């Protein structure tokens, strides 16, 4: 996959907020990854911590991508749902560890709740391979 980060000088700088304004991809397959949460392979919520739930969501995503013969570098777009938008910075610090070669385009939304009351975050993705 070829992936190019789009950051026009006439659009505000999104780097401090840990996302790219746009991503152009060339590839043959698109992978849509359902919202991932802080639930481990045994079906248990890993922690009440936003950081631990974020880590688990991205670990789950990595496993899905590996099964599709892809990696986190193939992700072009993320959508993150947070039950408290004040957690966005802490989420972003964890998220940046998973994207070393350019940040994906991203949308962050505060929601009143997720599928289970203990969940604080859900992240969905679109990858191009």
C-alpha positions in Angstrom: 0.0 0.0 0.0 1.1 3.5 -0.7 0.1 6.0 1.9 0.6 9.8 1.8 -0.2 12.1 4.6 -2.1 15.3 3.5 -1.4 18.4 5.5 -2.1 21.5 3.5 -0.5 24.7 4.8 -3.9 26.5 4.4 -5.5 24.1 7.0 -4.7 24.3 10.7 -1.9 22.1 12.1 -3.5 18.9 13.5 -0.2 17.3 14.6 -0.4 18.5 18.2 -3.8 16.7 18.4 -2.3 13.4 17.1 -4.0 13.0 13.7 -3.5 13.9 10.1 -6.0 16.1 8.2 -6.1 13.6 5.3 -4.5 10.4 4.1 -4.3 9.3 0.5 -4.0 5.6 -0.1 -3.3 3.4 -3.0 -4.0 -0.3 -2.6 -6.1 -3.3 -3.6 -8.1 -4.1 -0.5 -10.0 -2.1 2.1 -10.5 -3.5 5.6 -13.2 -2.2 7.8 -12.5 -2.9 11.4 -15.5 -2.9 13.8 -15.3 -0.8 16.9 -12.8 -2.3 19.3 -13.0 -1.8 23.1 -11.0 -2.7 26.2 -12.1 -6.4 26.3 -9.4 -9.0 26.3 -9.5 -12.5 24.6 -11.2 -14.0 27.6 -14.1 -11.6 27.3 -13.2 -9.5 30.3 -12.9 -5.7 30.5 -9.2 -5.1 31.1 -9.5 -2.2 33.5 -11.4 1.0 34.3 -8.3 3.0 33.1 -8.7 4.8 29.8 -5.1 4.0 28.9 -5.5 0.2 29.5 -8.8 0.1 27.6 -7.2 2.0 24.7 -4.2 -0.4 24.7 -6.5 -3.4 24.6 -8.6 -1.9 21.8 -5.4 -1.4 19.7 -4.1 -4.8 20.5 -7.4 -6.3 19.3 -7.1 -4.2 16.2 -3.6 -5.5 15.6 -4.8 -9.1 15.8 -7.6 -8.4 13.3 -5.1 -6.8 10.9 -2.6 -9.6 11.2 -5.4 -12.1 10.4 -6.0 -10.0 7.2 -2.2 -9.9 6.4 -2.0 -6.2 7.2 -0.6 -4.0 10.0 -1.4 -0.8 11.9 0.5 1.1 9.2 -2.3 0.2 6.8 -4.8 2.2 8.8 -5.9 5.3 7.0 -8.9 6.4 9.2 -9.8 6.0 12.9 -13.0 7.0 14.6 -12.9 7.1 18.4 -15.9 7.3 20.7 -15.2 8.5 24.2 -17.6 8.6 27.1 -15.7 11.6 28.4 -14.0 13.9 25.9 -11.6 14.9 28.7 -9.9 11.5 28.1 -8.9 12.5 24.5 -5.4 13.5 25.4 -4.7 10.3 27.4 -6.2 8.2 24.5 -4.0 10.1 22.1 -0.8 9.4 24.0 -1.5 5.7 23.8 -2.7 5.8 20.2 0.5 7.6 19.0 2.6 4.6 20.2 0.8 2.4 17.6 1.5 4.8 14.6 5.2 5.4 14.2 5.2 6.3 10.4 2.4 8.9 10.2 -0.8 9.4 12.0 -4.1 8.3 10.4 -7.0 10.7 9.7 -9.1 10.7 12.8 -12.4 11.8 14.2 -13.1 11.9 18.0 -16.7 12.0 19.3 -18.0 12.1 22.9 -21.0 9.7 23.4 -23.2 9.3 26.4 -22.4 5.6 26.8 -21.1 2.5 25.0 -22.4 -1.0 24.8 -21.3 -1.9 28.3 -21.4 0.7 31.1 -17.8 0.0 32.2 -16.4 0.9 28.7 -14.9 4.3 28.3 -13.6 4.0 24.7 -14.4 2.4 21.3 -12.2 2.7 18.2 -13.1 1.7 14.7 -10.8 1.8 11.7 -10.5 1.7 7.9 -7.3 0.1 6.5 -6.0 0.0 2.9 -3.7 -2.8 1.8 
